[in-house]
Each structure stands twice: as C-alpha cells, then as structure tokens.
C-alpha cells in the first residue's frame, strides 16, 4: 500500500544518515524515527563456514556414537563415520542450510538483510549407559536480533518467519518416511537393557 512504499522511500534516505523510521499502529499511525540499529557482529565468510563445519563434524560423531552401540566397532571407524555422515549429518545440515538460505533470500527480496542462521551443536557427550544429549543439534539461531530488524509490513514478517519451520517440517517428514522404509522389520537381539535418556 501507499504507507509501506512511502516508509521504504523514507528509510532509503534516512539510512544514509544512520537513522530508521518505524510506523507504529494507532489512529492515525505514529511515525517514530530512531538511530539505525548496529548491524555488526555477525559472522561472515570463513567464520560462518567454520561454524557449519564444526557443526557437521559434531553431528557425524553423534551419529557414529549411535551406530557404535549396535555394531560394537570403534567410534572413529571409517565405515561408521561414512554411514553417519551420509544418513544423519548430511541430511540435517542440508535441511538447515536450505532453511537459512531461502529465508535470507526471501528477506532480501522484501528489503530485509537477515544474514545466515548459525547452528549450535554439542559434542557427542554420550556413553552407552547414559547419553547426555544424543541429538547433536542444540539450537539454530539468527545472528541478528529480530526486534531490531525493520520489516516493511506484517505480510513480509509472516512469510520470512514461517518459511524456515515449514521447510524443516516438510523435509523432516520426508526423511522420517525414508527412515521407516530403511528400518528392518526384524527385532534387534537385546543383550542388555535398552538405553534410557534421562532429563
């Protein structure tokens, strides 16, 4: 509408002066002009690549630890690491990266620079009798504080906020079906009590 276009034109001019205009709901709307929020502090390039690389390594080790329980091989056995990477780490990393990249591109197309998300992983703190956190992924965080990001309108905010979770749910459902199809129908012989994950 006209107010969104006018606000975008105003902000294009104000950004050169390090200011930002925000419309607040009211009757009539209130125009608030604030200092432009700092955008520094985000990881870029090699730093972000290193974070994603460490995340992938931790996921691979987590998957290998789970496979080790069934095979009895060493945690760092090549066959376990390859299987863990292909069937556990790689699908998760690709899903999260797609969610981050698509969200970033939709944001840019709506005039909002959100940057990439940053995954946080935990090393495979896991023993056969007491797994501490057996899933690898701890959090998937935006590098920018969302309350300081100016959105053009509620529609763009809704689309940008929803696209990541929707993509993860769809791809997660597909991976779940693939997992069920790959799972043997034969019962696994139990030589000891099953693993219990405690709070």
N, C-alpha and C positions, 0 to 999 in steps of 0.2 A: 504494500500500500504506500501512500504518499509519505507517511511519517517515517517508515523504515528507510525509504530512499533518501529523504531529507537528512535523517540521522547518519546514514552511511556517508553522504557527501560532507556533512559537518565534521565527522570523525576523520575523514581523509585529510581535511585541512588541519584539524586540531592535533593529529599525530605528529605533524611537523614541529609543533610547539610543545610536544610531550604532555598533551592533555587528552582527556577522553570524555565524551558526552554520553550520558545514560538517560533513557526515558523511564520514569517511574510512573506506575499506574495511578490514576487519580481522575478527577473530573474538574478541570481539564488535566491532561498529563503534565507532570513536572519534569523539566529538563535540568539535570544535575551535571555539572562539569567538574571532574576530579583529575588529579595528576595521573598520568598514564602509569599503570602498574608495571613494576620492573619485570622484564621477561628473561633475565639472565639466569644462570644456574642450571640450565638444562644440559644433559649430556648429549653430545652430538658425535657423529662420525665414528672414529676409532673407539672412543669410550663406550658408546652405546653398543657397538659391535662386541666389545669385550664382555659387557654385562650379559648380552644374549648368549655369547659363547660359554661363559661360566654356568649360566642357567641350563644350557643344553647338556653340559658335562654332568652337572648335578642330577638332572633327570635321568641321564643314561646310567649313572651309578645307582640311582634309586631302583630303576627297572632291573638292573643286574642283580641287586640285592634280593629282589623278589624272586627272580629266576633261580638264584642260587639255592633258595630254600627247597626247590623241587629237584634240581639237578645234583646238588652236592658239590659242584665244581667251585673253583676259586672265584671270588668276586670279580677279579680282573681277567678272567678267562676271555680270550678273544671272541669265542662263539657267543658267550653271554652278552658281552658288550655290543656286538653287532646286532643280535636279536633285540636287545633292549633299545638300542638307538632306532632301529627300523620300525618296531611295533609300539614303542612307548614314547621316547623323547621326540622323534621327528614329527609325528602327528600333532603333538601338543605344541611344539614350537611353531610349526607352520600355521596352525589354527590361531594362536595368539598373535603371530606376526601379521597374518591377514586381517584380523580384527583391528589391530593397531593401525595398519596402513590404510585400510578402507575408511576407518574413522578419520584419520588425518586428512585424506583426500576429500572426503565429504565436507570436513571443516573448512579446508582451503577454498572449496567451491562456494562456501557460504561466507567467505571473508573472515574466517577464524583460523589462526595458526595454533594448533594444539600440540604439534610435535608427536613423537612416538611415545607409546607406553613403555614402561620399564618393568620387566618381570623380576620378581624376587623369589629365589629358591633357597631351600635349606639342604645342606648336605644330607646324605642318606644316613641320618642318625638312627640306626636300626640294628638290632640284634635279633637272632631267631626267636628268642623268648620274649622280647619286649621292644616292639617297634615304637619309636618315639613319634615320628611324623613320616609315614610311609608314602607320601604322595608327591614329594618334591616341590610342588608349587605352593608358595606361601601367599603371594599377593601379585596383582597385576595393576600397577599404579600409573596414573597420569603424572607427567613431570611438571604440569602447570596446575596451580591452584584454580579450581573451576570457578570459585566465586569472584576471581579477578579477571576472568575471561569475558569480554563483551560479546554477547550474541546479538545478531540482528533482530531476531524475533523468536517467539516460542516454538514455531514450527521447526526452525533450524536446530534449536536446542534439543527438541524431542528426537529428531532424526539422528543427530550426532550422538546423543546419549544412548539411544536404543540399538544402533547398528552393531556395536560390539557384542553385547549379550545375545542378540538374536543370532548372529553368525556363530557364536560359540555353542548355543543350544542346538542349532541345526547340524553343525559338523560333529558335535558331541553325540548326537543321536545316531548319525551315520556310523561313527566309529564304534558305538555301542553295538549296533547291529552286526558290524564286521566282527567284533569281538565274540559275540554269541555264535556266529557262524564258524569261527575258528576254534571254538571251545569243544573239546572232546566230550562225548556223552558218557564215556566210561568213568566210573568213580576212581578217584585217586586213592591208592592204598595209604591208610593212615597208620604211621608207626608211632606217632605221639599225639598229644592233644593239639587241636588247631590253635593258631595264633590268635591272641586276644589283643585288641587295640584298646588301651585304657585312656580315659580322658586325661 
